[in-house]
Amino acid sequence: MAKENGKVAGTIGLMNKGNGLCILKKFFVYEPYRGKPHNLGQQLYGVFLEFAKLHGFSRI
């Protein structure tokens, strides 16, 4: 979850389905944080991919 001034700006979630499979869930970014200069969606997705790799998921 990403926050600014205590308010949610965007979030992304991962659900473990077992056997190396995970599902991307609850991915949203409020409009003011989409695209430049924030690129919050790209940042959240990057964190999601790093987390999935670190925890051994091979399929999304």
Rosetta silent file (secondary structure, phi, psi, omega in degrees, C-alpha in Angstrom):
SEQUENCE: MAKENGKVAGTIGLMNKGNGLCILKKFFVYEPYRGKPHNLGQQLYGVFLEFAKLHGFSRI
SCORE:     score description
SCORE:     0.000 S_00000001
   1 L     0.000  137.444  176.955    0.000    0.000    0.000 S_00000001
   2 E  -111.895  134.205 -179.488    1.263    3.469   -0.853 S_00000001
   3 E  -126.738  153.254  171.068    0.224    6.472    1.222 S_00000001
   4 E  -137.009  126.039 -177.462    0.709   10.199    1.041 S_00000001
   5 L    53.438   37.878  177.435   -0.067   12.395    4.027 S_00000001
   6 L    80.281    0.035 -179.855   -1.749    9.429    5.718 S_00000001
   7 E  -110.640  142.536 -179.685   -4.132    8.776    2.805 S_00000001
   8 E   -66.976  129.744  177.176   -4.007    5.754    0.507 S_00000001
   9 E  -105.176  -25.037  179.985   -2.688    6.637   -2.967 S_00000001
  10 E  -177.169  164.543  179.857   -2.619    3.082   -4.336 S_00000001
  11 E  -154.904  158.258  175.318   -2.407   -0.562   -3.431 S_00000001
  12 E  -147.895  146.158 -178.334   -1.547   -3.966   -4.837 S_00000001
  13 E  -135.257  158.367  179.981   -2.089   -7.403   -3.356 S_00000001
  14 E  -128.401  133.096  175.215   -0.896  -10.943   -3.854 S_00000001
  15 E  -115.142  125.408  178.633   -2.852  -14.124   -3.183 S_00000001
  16 E   -80.761  119.966  178.254   -0.917  -17.375   -2.780 S_00000001
  17 E  -104.465    2.186  177.778   -2.617  -20.204   -4.681 S_00000001
  18 E    86.779  165.088  178.576    0.099  -22.781   -3.928 S_00000001
  19 L    52.884   38.578  176.466    2.531  -24.679   -6.153 S_00000001
  20 L    78.466    7.587 -178.584    4.405  -21.506   -7.109 S_00000001
  21 E  -104.975  132.949  173.366    1.263  -19.748   -8.355 S_00000001
  22 E  -131.170  158.855  179.681    0.111  -16.351   -7.113 S_00000001
  23 E  -118.934  134.255  174.866   -2.699  -14.043   -8.167 S_00000001
  24 E   -79.334  124.920 -177.209   -2.426  -10.279   -8.443 S_00000001
  25 E  -131.529  153.271  171.765   -5.303   -8.761   -6.469 S_00000001
  26 E    53.704   51.173  179.615   -6.568   -5.320   -5.531 S_00000001
  27 E   -98.425  109.399  175.304   -4.351   -3.316   -7.865 S_00000001
  28 E  -149.876  152.405  176.948   -5.446    0.308   -8.023 S_00000001
  29 E  -137.086  127.530  177.009   -3.920    3.757   -8.078 S_00000001
  30 L   -64.016  143.519 -170.673   -5.897    6.925   -7.534 S_00000001
  31 H   -49.553  -42.276 -178.842   -5.860    9.107  -10.642 S_00000001
  32 H   -61.442  -16.221 -176.534   -3.617   11.927   -9.325 S_00000001
  33 H  -105.184    2.798  178.012   -0.817    9.363   -8.821 S_00000001
  34 L   -82.800  145.437  177.294   -1.038    7.699  -12.247 S_00000001
  35 L    65.953 -163.388 -177.834    1.619    8.479  -14.833 S_00000001
  36 L   -71.508  146.003    3.641    4.190   11.212  -14.477 S_00000001
  37 L   -90.847   -6.837 -173.451    5.563   12.423  -12.178 S_00000001
  38 L   -80.482  -44.373 -176.205    4.592    9.694   -9.679 S_00000001
  39 L    50.652   40.925 -174.109    4.345    6.552  -11.848 S_00000001
  40 H   -63.996  -36.534  178.660    2.933    4.864   -8.771 S_00000001
  41 H   -59.499  -44.670  177.749    1.408    1.962  -10.688 S_00000001
  42 H   -62.715  -41.260 -179.754    4.797    1.020  -12.131 S_00000001
  43 H   -64.611  -45.613  179.911    6.393    1.291   -8.712 S_00000001
  44 H   -63.522  -42.011 -179.745    3.766   -0.886   -7.029 S_00000001
  45 H   -65.207  -37.586  176.617    3.953   -3.504   -9.780 S_00000001
  46 H   -61.761  -43.172  177.374    7.757   -3.566   -9.460 S_00000001
  47 H   -63.616  -41.614  177.682    7.474   -4.187   -5.721 S_00000001
  48 H   -57.732  -49.265 -178.671    4.901   -6.912   -6.425 S_00000001
  49 H   -63.517  -41.256  177.848    7.246   -8.688   -8.867 S_00000001
  50 H   -62.191  -44.109  179.532   10.212   -8.438   -6.469 S_00000001
  51 H   -62.045  -45.721 -179.243    8.103   -9.845   -3.619 S_00000001
  52 H   -61.223  -44.711  179.332    6.828  -12.708   -5.790 S_00000001
  53 H   -63.958  -46.411 -178.970   10.337  -13.612   -6.929 S_00000001
  54 H   -58.988  -34.242 -177.238   11.780  -13.367   -3.412 S_00000001
  55 L   -97.261   14.343  169.963    9.077  -15.720   -2.101 S_00000001
  56 L    81.708   16.316  177.117    9.535  -18.336   -4.831 S_00000001
  57 L   -78.250  135.670 -179.319    6.494  -17.718   -7.016 S_00000001
  58 L  -113.400  -12.281  179.760    7.086  -18.779  -10.609 S_00000001
  59 E  -136.679  138.884  177.648    3.650  -18.031  -12.090 S_00000001
  60 L  -118.410    0.000    0.000    1.370  -15.038  -11.734 S_00000001
